Amino acid sequence: MPKRTHGYRFKSRRLLSKKPRERGVRGLSWLLYEYKEGDRVVIDIDPTYVKTAPHRRYQGRVGVVVGRQGNAYVVEVRVGGKIKKIVTTPDHLVPFKSQGGS
């Protein structure tokens, strides 16, 4: 039996595919949203844009914007005991809305 590959998108068919009603390009307001340093964001990978997508392990993680790098944002995410810096475009970021309501 040949050896299987474990590439960048390995085991991510369900995670990195859109539902039928979500297919197509998002609206412009999504891309026009400006993030400032210190803003909290959720990493929500959009499978339409493969080249700028972060690794699937960061899907759903909450991070803090620490800067810009060209058109992309640098986001710090805590994974275990480490802080990782992820460089990604706003296609894969969603503003964080806290769940703490009284």
Secondary structure, 3 states (H helix, E strand, C coil): CCCCCCCCCCCCCCCCCCCHHHCCCCCHHHHHCCCCCCCEEEECCCCCCCCCCCCHHHCCCEEEEEEEECCEEEEEEEECCEEEEEEECHHHEEECCCCCCC
